[in-house]
């Protein structure tokens, strides 16, 4: 089996995902995706006619983001028309999944040069954790709801924290650490290697820095925030009086959910894009491309759709088993901070050293552009492995429907 090599990784800064507030909010999704694809081609002197496929992640494939965003972004970036493209949706896990599929196609011998990545423009699609937009993952499918009730993700986060006995103060403490680490990483230039600015169609600069972080965040300021899902949990979802609380109680009839998540200890709503260039050893040698890392193992895992956010721990265990490794063999971990409880439970269940997890902050500080985040995290951990002269990193994240993809990479 051929190795899948990671040649390069780039990403845009993350802009606030709200119309009127975010610097990318009026930029076309194809243009944001084209930004990272163009950067990959230019940085690596890539002959885009030789790109076998472009595998892209976008969770909200509606409006301007519809119509195979990966292919359209490549055309916008000036790629040769022979470089094909496909766009997929594994909710938040899309950006890891695109890299995993790219690696699998190379390892199988079917492809030699594949680009993986994703784009999410949350300012344009209304995604987020807002209590003003109640929705269930089953989209009103009563048969599915009876079998696998799926509440709002924020309600799931509160339910997990209640079941695990994790306090709001502990979750807020993790959020403060995320902000502090992100601020230090930005000040230290830890993201500079991968970061590429976004320009508007008229050539003016749209965004060249992280827009979401709030470096002055403290436990005291977070304590002043009201729980985000207290009002949402009992909001009627249909004429029969269905609520998110009643959906949870189909599986946990006696659970009294404590509302502990809010805007400060949940992932930020942002816009952004990322892309990675992967190649076979033969293609890399032929074109003089220097590999930065190789893909060691990949895995997918499902878990309870009702709690929705608990699959990262079993996904991590599965990918470690595939690689024949233990947590002690991993130098750095990236677990997406969809909600503070996801990262906190991950650290506790795997008994991880906190100084090896999300060392440059996470989505609570930097934001979570859903379909792009997984690709961002793989690039982030690769940069940090190089900066610290370490060897292996593991990346995983929860995804809607109770899923988690995972990947282990190793520096070459």
FENGIRA-V162390 format. One record per residue. N is the residue number from 1. RES is the residue in one small letter. PHI is phi in radians with two decimals (none if undefined). OMEGA is omega as a letter, one per 40 degrees, with the letter a starting at -180 (999 if undefined). Layout:
N/RES/PHI/OMEGA  N/RES/PHI/OMEGA
This chain:
1/x/none/i  2/x/-1.24/i  3/x/-1.44/i  4/x/-1.85/a  5/x/-1.73/i  6/x/-1.69/a  7/x/-1.56/a  8/x/-2.78/i  9/x/-2.55/i  10/x/-2.39/i  11/x/-2.73/i  12/x/-1.49/i  13/x/-1.13/i  14/x/-1.73/i  15/x/-1.70/i  16/x/-0.97/a  17/x/-1.54/i  18/x/-2.38/i  19/x/-1.07/a  20/x/1.54/a  21/x/-2.10/a  22/x/-1.63/a  23/x/-1.26/i  24/x/-1.77/a  25/x/-1.07/a  26/x/-1.80/i  27/x/-1.71/a  28/x/-1.16/i  29/x/-0.95/i  30/x/-1.10/a  31/x/-1.24/i  32/x/-1.18/i  33/x/-1.13/i  34/x/-1.10/a  35/x/-1.01/a  36/x/-1.34/i  37/x/-1.17/i  38/x/-1.11/i  39/x/-1.10/i  40/x/-1.04/a  41/x/-1.12/a  42/x/-1.24/a  43/x/-1.13/a  44/x/-1.96/a  45/x/0.80/a  46/x/-1.42/i  47/x/-1.45/a  48/x/-1.18/i  49/x/-1.16/a  50/x/-1.67/i  51/x/-1.31/a  52/x/-1.19/a  53/x/-2.82/i  54/x/-2.14/a  55/x/-1.86/a  56/x/-2.14/i  57/x/-1.97/i  58/x/-2.58/a  59/x/-1.39/i  60/x/-1.73/a  61/x/-1.59/a  62/x/-2.32/i  63/x/1.01/a  64/x/-1.17/i  65/x/-1.57/i  66/x/-1.46/i  67/x/1.40/i  68/x/0.97/a  69/x/-1.05/i  70/x/-1.09/i  71/x/-1.16/a  72/x/-1.17/i  73/x/-1.14/i  74/x/-1.13/i  75/x/-1.11/i  76/x/-1.12/a  77/x/-1.37/i  78/x/1.50/i  79/x/-1.17/i  80/x/-1.03/a  81/x/-1.12/a  82/x/-1.35/i  83/x/-1.47/a  84/x/-1.29/a  85/x/-2.71/i  86/x/-2.45/i  87/x/-2.16/a  88/x/-2.25/a  89/x/-2.45/i  90/x/-2.09/a  91/x/0.89/a  92/x/-1.11/a  93/x/-1.45/a  94/x/-1.05/a  95/x/-1.24/i  96/x/-1.38/a  97/x/-1.05/i  98/x/-1.10/i  99/x/-1.18/i  100/x/-1.07/i  101/x/-1.21/i  102/x/-1.08/i  103/x/-1.10/a  104/x/-1.11/a  105/x/-1.19/i  106/x/-1.30/a  107/x/-1.12/i  108/x/-1.32/a  109/x/1.55/a  110/x/-1.43/a  111/x/-2.33/i  112/x/-2.07/a  113/x/-2.50/a  114/x/-2.36/i  115/x/-1.89/i  116/x/-2.20/i  117/x/3.07/a  118/x/-3.07/i  119/x/-2.46/i  120/x/-2.46/i  121/x/-1.96/a  122/x/-1.20/i  123/x/-1.19/a  124/x/-1.79/a  125/x/-2.05/i  126/x/1.26/i  127/x/-1.33/i  128/x/2.64/a  129/x/-1.86/a  130/x/-1.06/i  131/x/-1.27/i  132/x/-1.45/a  133/x/-2.24/a  134/x/-1.12/i  135/x/-2.80/i  136/x/-1.98/a  137/x/-1.17/a  138/x/-1.41/i  139/x/0.94/i  140/x/1.46/i  141/x/-1.31/a  142/x/-1.15/i  143/x/-1.14/i  144/x/-1.14/a  145/x/-1.11/i  146/x/-1.19/a  147/x/-1.47/a  148/x/-2.44/i  149/x/-1.03/a  150/x/-2.27/a  151/x/-1.32/i  152/x/-1.12/a  153/x/-1.03/a  154/x/-1.14/i  155/x/-1.15/i  156/x/-1.06/i  157/x/-1.05/i  158/x/-1.14/i  159/x/-1.13/i  160/x/-1.13/i  161/x/-1.04/i  162/x/-1.14/a  163/x/-1.09/a  164/x/-1.51/a  165/x/1.22/i  166/x/-1.64/a  167/x/-1.40/i  168/x/-1.07/a  169/x/-1.07/i  170/x/-1.14/i  171/x/-1.19/i  172/x/-1.14/i  173/x/-1.08/i  174/x/-1.14/i  175/x/-1.13/i  176/x/-1.11/i  177/x/-1.05/i  178/x/-1.04/i  179/x/-1.13/a  180/x/-1.12/a  181/x/-1.20/i  182/x/-1.11/i  183/x/-1.08/i  184/x/-1.17/i  185/x/-1.15/i  186/x/-1.13/a  187/x/-1.10/a  188/x/-1.49/i  189/x/1.25/a  190/x/-1.20/a  191/x/-1.70/a  192/x/-1.08/a  193/x/-1.10/a  194/x/-1.75/a  195/x/-1.36/i  196/x/-2.21/a  197/x/-1.28/i  198/x/-1.90/i  199/x/-2.00/i  200/x/-1.36/a  201/x/-1.06/a  202/x/-1.44/i  203/x/1.58/i  204/x/-1.35/a  205/x/-1.26/i  206/x/-1.62/a  207/x/-2.84/i  208/x/-2.33/a  209/x/-2.60/i  210/x/-1.16/a  211/x/-1.81/a  212/x/-1.58/a  213/x/-0.97/i  214/x/-2.19/a  215/x/-1.13/i  216/x/-1.51/a  217/x/-1.10/i  218/x/-2.33/i  219/x/-1.06/a  220/x/-1.20/i  221/x/-1.20/i  222/x/-1.18/a  223/x/-1.11/a  224/x/-1.44/a  225/x/-1.42/i  226/x/-1.41/i  227/x/-0.94/a  228/x/-1.34/a  229/x/-2.04/i  230/x/-1.12/i  231/x/-1.32/a  232/x/-1.27/a  233/x/-1.07/a  234/x/-1.94/i  235/x/-1.25/i  236/x/-1.07/a  237/x/-1.77/i  238/x/-2.68/a  239/x/-1.20/a  240/x/-1.51/i  241/x/1.46/i  242/x/-1.09/i  243/x/-2.33/i  244/x/-1.14/i  245/x/-1.06/a  246/x/-1.19/i  247/x/-1.13/i  248/x/-1.09/a  249/x/-1.28/i  250/x/-1.08/i  251/x/-1.76/a  252/x/-2.28/a  253/x/-1.09/a  254/x/-1.85/a  255/x/-1.34/i  256/x/-1.77/a  257/x/-1.20/i  258/x/-1.70/a  259/x/-1.48/a  260/x/-2.14/a  261/x/-1.75/a  262/x/-2.58/a  263/x/-1.09/a  264/x/-1.43/i  265/x/-2.05/i  266/x/-2.18/a  267/x/-1.18/a  268/x/-1.39/i  269/x/-1.50/a  270/x/-2.47/i  271/x/-1.88/i  272/x/3.03/a  273/x/-2.65/i  274/x/-2.67/i  275/x/-2.67/i  276/x/-2.21/i  277/x/-1.77/i  278/x/-2.06/a  279/x/-2.65/i  280/x/-1.37/i  281/x/-1.00/a  282/x/-1.14/a  283/x/-1.17/i  284/x/-1.06/i  285/x/-1.15/a  286/x/-1.08/a  287/x/-1.77/i  288/x/1.18/a  289/x/-1.59/a  290/x/-1.61/i  291/x/-1.29/i  292/x/-1.73/a  293/x/-2.79/i  294/x/-2.22/i  295/x/-1.48/a  296/x/-1.54/a  297/x/-2.79/i  298/x/-2.42/i  299/x/-2.74/i  300/x/-2.24/a  301/x/-2.55/i  302/x/-1.89/i  303/x/-2.59/a  304/x/-1.03/i  305/x/-1.14/a  306/x/-1.25/i  307/x/-1.54/i  308/x/1.16/a  309/x/-1.91/a  310/x/-1.73/a  311/x/-1.35/a  312/x/-1.01/a  313/x/-1.13/i  314/x/-1.11/i  315/x/-1.14/i  316/x/-1.11/i  317/x/-1.11/a  318/x/-1.17/a  319/x/-1.23/i  320/x/-1.12/i  321/x/-1.12/i  322/x/-1.07/a  323/x/-1.47/a  324/x/1.19/a  325/x/-2.15/i  326/x/-2.12/i  327/x/-1.06/i  328/x/-1.23/i  329/x/-1.51/a  330/x/-1.76/a  331/x/-1.44/a  332/x/-2.41/i  333/x/-2.11/i  334/x/-2.16/i  335/x/-2.07/a  336/x/-1.08/a  337/x/-1.51/i  338/x/-0.98/i  339/x/-2.50/a  340/x/-0.98/a  341/x/-1.12/a  342/x/-1.12/i  343/x/-1.21/a  344/x/-1.12/i  345/x/-1.14/i  346/x/-1.03/a  347/x/-1.11/a  348/x/-1.20/a  349/x/-1.15/a  350/x/-1.62/i  351/x/0.94/a  352/x/-1.56/i  353/x/-1.23/a  354/x/-1.08/i  355/x/-1.35/i  356/x/-1.94/a  357/x/-2.06/i  358/x/0.84/a  359/x/-1.22/i  360/x/-1.91/a  361/x/1.44/a  362/x/-2.51/a  363/x/-1.19/i  364/x/-1.14/i  365/x/-1.71/a  366/x/-1.79/a  367/x/1.74/a  368/x/-2.35/i  369/x/-1.35/a  370/x/-0.70/a  371/x/-1.25/a  372/x/-1.77/a  373/x/-1.03/a  374/x/-1.02/i  375/x/-1.18/i  376/x/-1.04/a  377/x/-1.14/i  378/x/-1.16/i  379/x/-1.13/i  380/x/-1.11/a  381/x/-1.25/i  382/x/-1.14/i  383/x/-1.02/a  384/x/-1.29/i  385/x/-1.04/i  386/x/-1.18/a  387/x/-1.08/a  388/x/-1.67/a  389/x/0.97/i  390/x/-1.91/a  391/x/-1.89/a  392/x/-2.15/i  393/x/-2.39/i  394/x/-2.11/a  395/x/-2.19/i  396/x/-2.67/a  397/x/-2.90/i  398/x/-1.32/i  399/x/-2.48/i  400/x/-0.91/a  401/x/1.41/i  402/x/1.41/a  403/x/-2.28/i  404/x/-2.78/i  405/x/-1.53/i  406/x/-2.60/i  407/x/-2.60/i  408/x/-2.04/i  409/x/-2.10/a  410/x/-2.40/i  411/x/-1.10/i  412/x/-1.66/999
